Amino acid sequence: MTKHQAKTLYAGLCGCVLLMLLSVAPGRGQDSDRKIVKKVEAEYPPILRRRGIRGTVRLKVVIHPDGSVKDVQVLGGNPAFADAAEKAVRQWKFVPGGDSTIIVALTFDPNS
């Protein structure tokens, strides 16, 4: 293995570890203790489920003081799941409080 190949492999492994850490930490961000009172599950795209494709989508969620979702922005992850994740999160309701922003990660697993 050449030095270039070793560096490429190392960079790829670091990227994978970072992605795994981000997908395991839903709800990080400002006011991450804001409780969800109504959580709508994302609809798994049927063709992706049949093919066994999994993925994670990270979203920035802006919440109104009344607990409704004001805005959702896709930050990253598998684009095949982005629409389903955004559609579900827009229906979530939170405990009333001040304006706040949280980061959530939705994971799609065909085996769950």
N, C-alpha and C positions, 0 to 999 in steps of 0.2 A: 504494500500500500504506500502510495506516495504521500508527501507532506500535504499536498493540496487535497487529496482524497480524505486524509485524516481530518483536516480542518473542516471540510465540507460535511463529513459525517458528524463531527462534534457540534457544528452549528445546527445541523438538522435535529440532533438529539436535544439540544438546549431549547430549540423552538417547540418541539413536542412537549417537553416538560412544562414550559411556560403555558402552552395552550391547555394542558391538563389542569394546571393550577388555577387558571382562570375559569375553567368550566366547573370546578369543584367549589367555587366561592360565589354562589349567587347572593344577591342582596348587598354587595359591597357598594359603598359610595356615601354621599351625604345622607344623614338620617337613615342609615340602614336598619335602624330598629323600628321603623314605621311598619306597623302590623298590617297584614293583608286580611281583610274581612270577607272578601269574595274573590276567589281565585278560579278563573276559567282555564281549564286545561287546553293546551294547544292541540289542534287537530293534526294528527300525523298524516302527511300526504300518503295515500294508499299505495301508490306505485313505489315510493321509497321504502315503505314498510315491507312490501312483498320482496323487494330486492335486498333487504337486510341492511340498508344504508342508515347510518347513525350520524349524528352531528349535534353541535351546540351553537346557539346564537346568543350573543351578548347584546343587551338593550339598555339604553339610557331612558329612564322613565321619569317624566316630570309630573308631579302630583299637585292638584288644586288643594286649597285649604279644606274643602269639604270631603276630601278623600277620593274624588274621581280622578281619572288619568287625564292630564292636560295634553301631553305629547309623548310620543315614543320615537326613539331614533335607534336604528340598527348600528351598533358599533363594530360588529365583526362576527365571524363564525361562518358556518356553512350557509351560503346564500340560498340553497334549495329549501331551507326551512325558515328563512327570514319572514316571509309573508304570514305563515301560520303562527309564528311566535308573536309577531307584532299584532295581529288580529286578536289573539287571545289576551295579551297584556292590556290592550286598549279597553277590555271589559272588566279588568280588575277594579276592586274598590279597596281603599285603605282607611284606617282609622283617621277621623278628622284631625287636623293639625295645621301648621303653617305650610306655605309653599315649600316643597322639597323635591329633591332629585335623588334617585337611587339607580344603581346599576344592578341588573339581574342577568342571569344566564339560564337559558332554558335548554335542557338536554333532551334530545330525541333518541330513544333506544328502542329498536324493533322488538327486543325481548322483554320489554316491561309493559 
